[in-house]
């Protein structure tokens, strides 16, 4: 893997928002950590000085039999993949995989990646014209082939784009899980479901495991624009394999670490121990962007007016020699006080993102209850979701909820379930339930 000099890496800043004051005997410390990356020295996929691409992308296109019904679906998938290929920058390594119950190399073939230029783009688009639907769906095989291809290329940023229109019916769930375990940390992947016959939890599970995004493209005609956007985003990544490193003092316990913006993603179980008091959490690839993380640490209580460093949060980048480059750092404090007003005040940032995490949870619980026929529970949960979306200014989610419930009073969460809801509206709400709005400054 090519090493990145310090000039190649974006500038990272780390800001911590919290109420550091705890009551006597208090133990739980909450903080929102905002990480912002700006202005990398590379150019997101352009060749490194001295040769070699900095990025590799594999596009996995569902070619199962269902993609031919209606025929426009397969045609739109071919056109969208062509648009993605046109969006590749010169020098980026790329390949196209056709996915059915097996995975097949479409371009360039031979277990290798092509390097993007005018000629290879034209050849790839010519190869796409031969894509037709037929066969089953075994997504784990697609991911394994993508991993093999990306591993064959000498690139630092590895990314996949996966399109499917159906459920993973031709392999066991444990086979898909094993493939995800193999690929996690090897490449990131954005996943898209076209139409309404795919499984939301399956698709979001793939994107979550591989630190990418998941979304619905209800109308196949929208695929081209979505693929262009995904590829532009991939081309904007400057540095891969960044970890959020958390140090906490002796006797402390990490309750959770969650990404809370732009989407909710629980990273707690993904911790890798790097020392007796320190653990790393994967964050994937970064371009010019900002993300928020909610860190919760339980510490040993101290005496009144004592102060403790409850956590040190760092962004670290592994180096070829086994060391790490520290890209940014922030401190989480704990101060014990008998001032009731100080210790009971909740940080606005912590309060906001606690609500956004609950919003994602109650939407998913409400939709599950609705599917199970538990209408009272569904009404209560989705009503709470409407209340939270309204209070936090999450207008996009509020609009999606309004397609599933009739809102009587948003402020109190009073709603009625709609008697008829389209599969598209329900699936869109479920897929996008984890998207958050940032706290208002």
Beta strands, then each sheet from edge to edge (+ up, - down):
strand 1: 11-17
strand 2: 21-22
strand 3: 28-38
strand 4: 55-62
strand 5: 93-99
strand 6: 103-107
strand 7: 114-115
strand 8: 157-164
strand 9: 188-194
strand 10: 214-217
strand 11: 239-247
strand 12: 253-261
strand 13: 265-266
strand 14: 272-275
strand 15: 278-286
strand 16: 289-298
strand 17: 307-318
strand 18: 324-336
strand 19: 405-409
strand 20: 414-417
sheet 1: 1+ 3- 16+ 12- 13+
sheet 2: 2+ 18+ 17- 11+ 15- 14+
sheet 3: 6+ 5- 4- 8- 9- 10-
sheet 4: 6+ 5- 7+
sheet 5: 19+ 20-
end
